[in-house]
Amino acid sequence: MKVHPQQKYSLLGTFVEILKRFSWTIPIFKKGLKKELSEEDLYQTLREHESNRLAKKLEKAWDDQLKQNLKPSLWKAIWKIFKWDISLSMALYFFIEFILKISRPLALGKLMGYYSPDQTDTSKGDTIIYAFLIIVASFGDAVLGHAYIMHFQQMSIKVRVACSSLIYRKALRLSKSALSQTTVGHIINLLSNDMQELVNFWGLFHAVWASPPEAVIILCLLYLISGPTALVGIIFLVVLIPLQLFMSKKSSVYRLKIALKADERIRYMNEIISGIQVIKVNVTAKFGNSPNGRFYRKEVKLIKIANYLDALTNSFAFFIDRTAIFLCILTYVLTGNRPNAQYVFVVCSFYDMLMDSVSMYLPDAVSGILQANVAVKRFENFLNLDEIQNNTKTTNRNGINIENATAKWSQDSIQNTLSDINFEAKPNEIVAIIGPIGSGKSSLLQLCLSEIPLVKGSVIIGGRISYANQEPWLFAGTIKQNILFGQPMVREKYREVIKICALEEDVAQFPYGDNTIVGERGILLSGGQKARINLARAIYKEADIYLLDDPLSAVDASVGKQIFNNCISGYLKNKCTVLVTHQIQYLTSVDKIYLVTDGAIVVSGTYADLQASGENFTKLLNDTQTNEQTEELSTVQTPAEIKDHEEQEEVKETRSSGKVSKKVYTTYIRAGGTYLGCVIIMTLFIFTELFATGALIVLSIVRSMSFVKTCMHASVGLHNKMFSSIVNATMRFFHTNSSGRILNRFAKDVGSLDETLPRMLMDTIQMGLAVVGTTLAICLVSPWTIIPTFAIFVIMYVIRIVYMATSRSVKRMEATNRSPIFAHLTESMKGLTTIRAFGARQILEREFDNYQNVHSSVFYMFLGCKRAFATWLDSICVLYVLIVTTISLMGEKYGGNVGFVITQAMSLTGMFQWGVRQWSELENQMTSVERVVEYIEVDRESDEKTKDPSVLWPDQGKIEFNSVLMRYSSNDPYVLKNLNFLIKPKEKIGIVGRTGAGKSSLISVLFRLVTFEGRVYIDGVNTKEISLANLRSKISIIPQEPILFSGPVRKNLDPFDQYRDEQIWNVLEEVKLKEFVKYLPLGLHSNLAEGGANFSVGQKQLICLARALLRSNKILILDEATANVDPHTDELLQKTIRKNFKNCTVLTIAHRLHTIMDSDKVLVMDDGFVVEFDHPYTLLQQKGSFYDLVMETGKNMGENLIQIAQENYVNTVKPKT
């Protein structure tokens, strides 16, 4: 990026630039006329806007507040950092309001005095001087006014950047108990809508301190110049302004409630995006729509009330000044005076100022301050949440030593998570932690990482720690970036890690090698690939202690064996390695084993010690063949050659170009209601402008209420359409668009539709009508002014064309560059434990700062262009006042006409430029509607129903693939190639194959998550001919990565309330979760945390199994459904599945071959083809691909698997023959 031209100027230089009409923006406008602007046209971020610099300052000020005060104040911290900016802003505002603006009515009064009968004090030359003073004051107001606006907008950028960075840094330090009190949606709402309230504050708050003294000065001047009758109108103000202030205060109360509802909506939307595939295959899109719609309806109801209050406030402001002036003139006449031009126009001018200051700015300021205070309180509440505390002590001796440690996630919890833990892991040791699901194995590793608060005891850590989480965390970068994670590239080491983590073949398969983008959360990868990349990141980091949380569950037996021997036993042999595992076949190769049950270590020692302990869980050790582990694969000596590939480009966020199309406007109007309704509202606007009578207040209120109602109707309609489109979008849409992009539309753009756009639209209509009315009045009084008026209109329109060509593309660029900030925050919160374990907070903070800097650069360019546009408009308006004043003074002898033309021209100056600016800003804000419409029109899943199958369909479970081919896009190669096979009713089918063979793609075809060629028949019905809801509701799936949603346990099992509590308790008993759920505080109605964070991975998988049991479908798909449970629970669940689904067709994608050796058939896939399909024993006799997969598990394990297959063959197949 080029250095910003303004970087070399001082503050004084900046004002010089303003006087030069923002000359640095001229090249931008020239480019904008020729082409659509892009990120390549941006300037570097100004040093004073740099995120890291501002964050450090505010963080220090906030830390000082924490040390000095029991109730730390973010306001005080902001004042400490930005006090000089705030003071300068106040000084500029004072000079503009108290000097320049007040001098104009005074000069006008003196000018009007010339036309008073019998006056001798003022000469013709004096009138020229007074007219000149009016012009100079107007020009000074324009130039310094925009200098002031640019200054406070710059300050608002700095405050926003500093506060956003402060919140992000705090989020990275939150304790696990604090995380249970907040959500990603809440934090995103803080950074979007709440932050906007704080940004708006800086342009409003001056009115609170300036309006009262300004009102006193104006009233004194009115009394001195026009006498006591000029003060009568103030009585009207005294009655109504408190009412306006009361409504502003009530509005702020509703704004807090709105923020809380928005938190819920965005949190829920984030969960939906994260679990979209689960929602689709479980046909819970309608369930997703129900809570989301409910949250939004509640939010909109509150927004509507707040907007009604704001509309009432504005309605009062619209007629107060006219009524107050009327009362003054009426009193003046009733007291025996004859109205004269000097009295009328001085009163009008001063009351216009008074209305602006007291009736408009003051209520807006009070409302803005109260809303900003609500936002700051929410920031403070977040910043005061508990942070992670380092409970560990350090030592020079490598290893882990835990003595008598008791810990629990929340201090409010009655039950301890871990109790009296004594644990030791030494260098050159592999220590295994085993136990049932939910027993506290992962919590023990979290204790070593200081993630779980220590109640008593000690944790001593010697050396650097690396960590692999049980749920793989990947961010939306390349494979290489995910593995390096900020570490320097050491080529030989990197190649070796790729090899020992069994990623060599995967990397070779990807078109861009290790430069392939994995997508957010690794969405483009299989579960096994994600687990291995997650492990590779942990292994690549140079550390003394490696904490590995069940890294082998997601991979098949041969790959697991390779990783264990080459990586865990080989590469890490000289390290201290702690392995949580359910794979008990590896336990003979570890040095020490700890058995954890109910948060306590019940036995520890060697493999032989555990066998002799007599514990129920350890009896499994005697039943499992483990001696094949002595057949170790040789540790890798020669790293594989990783070819260099070009970097894959990320799919950029869609961005329109050119003018906002008419289609966007018509879509917004239609969403608001009928065209007739819009015509009626427009008529009300016109009548309100025309009739300055007692009925004005009634018309104004009716107009405002109708307008708000229509805008809210449009907002709700567009939001609901966008939500419906998103949940029904193709999976490719989610593969290529991050959650940050989607949440940006639901947070910031929907927020604009709710609040900003209606204000802009109302301003544009009101100003447009006012400009037309005032212009006609001036032209009627002084016909010669038609010529300059027409010329001004033309010039302004041309300037608007130039401005809009640039500002539209810059505004769109600003919106798309906001998305990475939200996406980065979302990804960071999901990988918080990994980030902290790697000490990568600073790397993530730098990345966040970079995203903020790019956004600040775009936003400052937008503000600069906007302010340059406003300055040009105001300068032209001042020229217009000069011309009109000159024409009046030269050709008009009647003082009333002169006063009328000059006062109206001065008011027209403000209205002219404000109207054109709001008109232009309206189009910029319409880009939010445009972005919502873009998502309304995303590609949806094909759902053309041509047939309604029987209600009992499918009653058999027969599945037939006929010439099926599938690819993810028209440019991609086929991943499924001419599949033809038949699965008979009630058959149990195992699906095996190496990573990338097409196993998951086959399931996607079955659920129609992708478009495909060929046909799939279920019980003779072509799945393409029935509705998606019908198809997916008849197939149950238990995914490898279980997804749960916040809310009651019952809703996660039965989202549509179709089953009785008794049925739900029965399935929970079947999956061994009844006792666990029973002892939750509210049983079935106990709430799950976001993403089910308060359940272990194994428990979440069991909830998914219970959901499948409850639905009792004829077809069940198991994607290694018991991978994350212990062997004892696995054995019980396998029996449960066999018992409950004996009359069903079951397809099992297997990583652990023992789970499918008793299947009726095994379907072997390779490179998208079905290479073998028969009974496992038959395939083993053929010694083909399946035989190779079995023998890769090791000789003894292979023989055991063959024996299982043979026994099943003898018992099931032979009797039939």
Secondary structure, 3 states (H helix, E strand, C coil): CECCHHHHCCHHHHHHHHHCCCHHHHHHHHHHHHCCCCHHHCECCCHHHCHHHHHHHHHHHHHHHHHHCCCCCHHHHHHHHHHHHHHHHHHHHHHHHHHHHHHHHHHHHHHHHCCCCCCCCCCHHHHHHHHHHHHHHHHHHHHHHHHHHHHHHHHHHHHHHHHHHHHHHHHCCECHHHHCCCCHHHHHHHHHHHHHHHHHHCCCCHHHHHHHHHHHHHHHHHHHHHCHHHHCHHHHHHHHHHHHHHHHHHHHHHHHHHHHHHHHHHHHHHHHHHCHHHHHHCCCHHHHHHHHHHHHHHHHHHHHHHHHHHHHHHHHHHHHHHHHHHHHHHHHHHCCCCCCHHHHHHHHHHHHHHHHHHHHHHHHHHHHHHHHHHHHHHHHHHHCCCECCCCEEECCCCEEEEEEEEECCCCCCCCCCEEEEEEEECCCEEEEEECCCCCCHHHHHHHHCCCCCEEEEEEEEECCEEEECCCCCCCCCEHHHHHHCCCCCCHHHHHHHHHHCCCHHHHHHCCCHHHCECCHHHCCCCHHHHHHHHHHHHHHCCCCEEEEECCCCCCCHHHHHHHHHHHHHHHCCCCEEEEECCCHHHHHHCCEEEEEECCEEEEEECHHHHHCCCCCCCHHHHHCCCHHHHCCCCCCCCCCCCCCCCCCCCCCCCCCCCCCCHHHHHHHHHHHCCHHHHHHHHHHHHHHHHCCCCCHHHHHHHHHHHHHHHHHHHHHHHHHHHHHHHHCECHHHHHHCCHHHHHHHHHHHHHHHHHHHHHHHHHHHHHHHHHHHHHHHHHHHCHHHHHHHHHHHHHHHHHHHHHHHHHHHHHHHHHHCCHHHHHHHHHHHHCHHHHHHCCCHHHHHHHHHHHHHHHHHHHHHHHHHHHHHHHHHHHHHHHHHHHHHHHHHHHCCCHHHHHHHHHHHHHHHHHHHHHHHHHHHHHHHHHHHHHHHHHHCCCECCCCCCCCCCCCCCCCCCEEEEEEEECCCCCCCCCEEEEEEEECCCCEEEEECCCCCCHHHHHHHHCCCCCEEEEEEECCEEHHHCCHHHHHHCEEEECCCCCCCCEEHHHHHCCCCCCCHHHHHHHHHHCCCHHHHHCCCCHHHCEECHHHCCCCHHHHHHHHHHHHHHHCCCEEEEECCCCCCCHHHHHHHHHHHHHHCCCCEEEEECCCHHHCCCCCEEEEEECCEEEEEECHHHHHHHCCHHHHHHHCCCHHHHHHHHHHHHHHHHHHHHHHC
